[in-house]
Amino acid sequence: MYLLDLGIIFLLIIANGILAMTEFAIVSSNRNKISHMAKTNKGARVAHQLMDNPGEFLK
């Protein structure tokens, strides 16, 4: 049981790190470059939408 608890805590810490890195990348990215890339790239389009409405990122 103790190892299971440690494993769950470790996975939650990793998930938190991934989400924090994603949020930081979106917030600190160049808006003009993302806007230009959004015309041809689906991933950039999603990033552009998240930059325009950051509240959607938390849903």
Legacy VTK file of the C-alpha trace (Angstrom):
# vtk DataFile Version 3.0
C-alpha trace
ASCII
DATASET POLYDATA
POINTS 59 float
0.000 0.000 0.000
2.855 2.374 0.825
4.454 1.861 -2.604
1.118 2.408 -4.312
0.713 5.735 -2.502
4.220 6.797 -3.511
3.543 5.772 -7.117
0.334 7.789 -7.252
2.051 10.833 -5.738
4.893 10.512 -8.245
2.473 10.307 -11.190
0.547 13.334 -9.943
3.770 15.332 -9.612
4.751 14.381 -13.176
1.282 15.307 -14.495
1.450 18.643 -12.669
4.844 19.361 -14.224
3.598 18.588 -17.722
0.564 20.840 -17.309
2.681 23.663 -15.871
5.144 23.416 -18.767
2.282 23.493 -21.265
0.724 26.551 -19.656
4.076 28.352 -19.504
4.773 27.568 -23.162
1.432 28.985 -24.280
1.707 32.109 -22.136
5.287 32.910 -23.148
5.004 32.116 -26.859
5.164 34.779 -29.544
1.583 35.734 -30.401
2.431 36.978 -33.915
4.307 33.812 -34.819
1.476 31.617 -33.513
-1.074 33.689 -35.467
0.899 33.224 -38.669
1.373 29.486 -38.083
-2.332 29.031 -37.215
-3.240 29.541 -40.866
-1.661 26.213 -41.848
-1.042 24.230 -38.652
-3.835 22.679 -36.587
-1.746 22.602 -33.393
-0.887 26.274 -33.771
-4.571 27.000 -34.336
-5.401 25.363 -31.002
-2.598 27.281 -29.281
-3.884 30.521 -30.812
-7.389 29.823 -29.521
-5.997 29.136 -26.045
-4.020 32.377 -26.147
-7.148 34.320 -27.094
-9.264 32.684 -24.389
-7.033 31.377 -21.568
-10.066 30.410 -19.480
-10.704 27.538 -21.902
-7.335 26.068 -20.931
-8.680 25.162 -17.497
-11.866 23.458 -18.682
LINES 1 60
59 0 1 2 3 4 5 6 7 8 9 10 11 12 13 14 15 16 17 18 19 20 21 22 23 24 25 26 27 28 29 30 31 32 33 34 35 36 37 38 39 40 41 42 43 44 45 46 47 48 49 50 51 52 53 54 55 56 57 58
